[in-house]
Amino acid sequence: MTVPSPGSPTNSAPPPDEAWIIATELGVGRQQVVAAIGLLDEGNTLPFIARYRKEATDGLDDSQLRRLTERLDALRSLAARRTSILDSIAEQGKLTEALRADLMAATTRSALEDLYLPYRPKRRTRAMMAREKGLSGLADLILAQTRGPRSREELARPFISGQVPTAADAYAGARDIVAETIADQAAIRSRVREQGMAWGQLQSRMVSGADDPRGVFLSYYAFSQRLNRLLPYQVLALDRGEAEKVLRLSVTVPERDWRAPIADHFRPDGRSVLAADLEAAITDSAERLLLPAIERDLRSRLTETAHAHAIAVFARNLRSLLNLPPLSDRILLGIDPGYRSGCKTAVVDATGRVLATATLPLAIPGRGQEEARQTLTGLVERYGVSVIAIGNGTAGRDVEQQVAILTRERPDLKYLMVSEAGASVYSASALASQELPDLDVTLRGAVSIARRTQDPLAELVKIEPGAIGVGLYQHDVDQKALARSLAGVVEDTVNAVGVDLNTASPALLGHVAGIGPKLAAGIVAHREHAGAFGARQSLLAVTGLGPRAFQQCAGFLRVRGGVEPLDASAIHPESYAAARTLIQLAELRPDDAAERRRDAVHTVLRQTGEAALAERLGVGIPTLGDIIEQLERPGRDPRVDVPPPLLRSDILSMDDLKPGMRLSGTVRNVVDFGAFVDIGVKEDGLLHKSALPPGRRLELGQILQVEVLRVEADRGRIALAWKGEGAADPGEGA
């Protein structure tokens, strides 16, 4: 039998370039990818490319560009690993042209490592020791399934020595070499891995004597499922159960699915006296070497896929949270609930400035609670509070009951529950110390809760994205990948909304394309020393901010009421000349209403034609579209198109809920199996994905109409059904 090379089958075709691979995976043109890679390699930021280089990339958006960037990094990492492997094999003098071709054609890390496996330095193995004893020749005879008149003893005789005293010892060592040779075949490993993922089973059993007092992993005490049918949240739960030593997991690959790939390359010949040796080596190879390695690979692949999915859910939820509409032009009172230490309260004005603070025992029944409510009433009356924001943590619902008493008596006063995730992280941060130096750490959380209601984006960027907590198994996933993904969401959202150069905090400015934390601090320091910026161009006076950084950040910064009206828009300074020409053609005036602006601009567009107008202005059609949009609605905040949050004026209890009752609710978390919806009672209800219309995807903060299906008060569970979007009436829901 001819033993295949470790790289078999050989692929002599040239490897596809990285742009072609990415274009194929994203479903876009190769030239779009080539242009994007070129812009990235020149040092341009992703938001800048997405917004201001649409002509070059033919309109690739920020989501596509982020996926492109991640895949480009992965491919370049793969290329670096390939180079390292080629060098290693070449140093061993074993690099053939066929193997080089296979290595160059490998497009995944597993394919590359499979090819490298036979040449990778190993710890001393049984096969290695057998080779040192001179048994490679006998192993070759087993692999070749030698035929002839000689017996097994005669074939073994030349290999018997002081180190190998008997024929049995010789064959044992030779079989070890054969077993390792089989397990090291890239083609076999790849096939078994594919078959294992398609047909393998994962089993989970409870570890005897394990501690799981709340039955968190009850569903997995005796669990079995095909690998390709496991859901991401199941994989994460199983992994956690194993890590906490509650569950024992194993993967089984059916025998037919590992024997067939091996038989394609190594098949015992019944006419050879060494057939039984090859059969024994195959079984040993599978059980001792191949299948344990494949199980590790499959488990790793499942975990990586589950992590990627969970991170995508986190990212989607965070994007929804950051895009919640601001409650601007209102005076708010924020409450950070607590039992033992009392409820921290803070009143902030429409700009987020702290007007008053207090610590009130609102959650503790008794006379003190009544006095606390009176104090709260006094704060509402004195400062003209229109909305009370209550943190949803411990004691949140108890506080809600007290606030509801106030709102029943005051039709103009509303309240809402707000996620307080990350408020304590912000309170203890250096940034909070700078912003609120005279405020006790415990009171800063109440300020954060109020401010994040006023402007979720401006406040939440002050908190490490991972601390915001919008998903499941947050601390189980790859923390670097999670941080990278969430940072990308923050960057995309900040730049899509835009930032007021004269009011933004260093934390918010730090997420603007081309700026970063150091320059953000420099901008704020310059602003405090020299006064408000009168124009975008004034940024060039900031130490360390040169023309390149200005190009990247200028379009995302807003200067309102400055010397250049266009500075209040998302039009980039490099397009000001084109914008001014269009303003002249449309005869626009600064005080024109939005409808007049729209009609005038579209009249010019209709009379001139899109292509001709773009050519006359010296811009591409995508940039023309962006200029027109900004002239119609200068500096528009895209978040205003999102329905406002649901403001409540009363409260329900679990006892009030009955099947068939219809309520308005706010989506608080979106997970694989559905969404948790705040309907105004202590526990969020579960809207299972099976109760949603086909293809419907929910987002954090979304207002829904739901129907109560089932209430399990003893378990704190509420099952909901979908009845549409939006609140029936403003302020409804209790």
Secondary structure, 3 states (H helix, E strand, C coil): CCCCCCCCCCCCCCCCCHHHHHHHHHCCCHHHHHHHHHHHHCCCCHHHHHHHCHHHHCCCCHHHHHHHHHHHHHHHHHHHHHHHHHHHHHHCCCCCHHHHHHHHHCCCHHHHHHHHHHHCCCCCCHHHHHHHCCCHHHHHHHHHCCCCCCCHHHHHHHHCCCCCCCHHHHHHHHHHHHHHHHHCCHHHHHHHHHHHHHHCEEEEEECCCCCCCCCCCHHHCEEEEEHHHCCHHHHHHHHHHHHCCCEEEEEECCHHHHHHHHHCCCCCCCCCCCHHHHHHHHHHHHHHHHHHHHHHHHHHHHHHHHHHHHHHHHHHHHHHHHCCCCCCCCCEEEEECCCCCCEEEEEECCCCCEEEEEEECCCCCCHHHHHHHHHHHHHHHHHCCCEEEEECCCCHHHHHHHHHHHHHHCCCCEEEEECCCCHHHHHCCHHHHHHCCCCCHHHHHHHHHHHHHHCHHHHHCCCCHHHCCCCCCCCCCCHHHHHHHHHHHHHHHHHHHCEECCCCCHHHHCCCCCCHHHHHHHHHHHHHHHCCCCCHHHHHHCCCCCHHHHHHHHHHEECCCCCCHHHHCCCCHHHHHHHHHHHHHHCCCCCCCHHHHHHHHHHHHHHHCHHHHHHHHCCCHHHHHHHHHHHHCCCCCHHHHCCCCCCECCCCCHHHCCCCCEEEEEEEEEECCEEEEECCCCCCEEEEHHHCCCCCCCCCCCEEEEEEEEEECCCCEEEEEEEEECCCCCCCCC
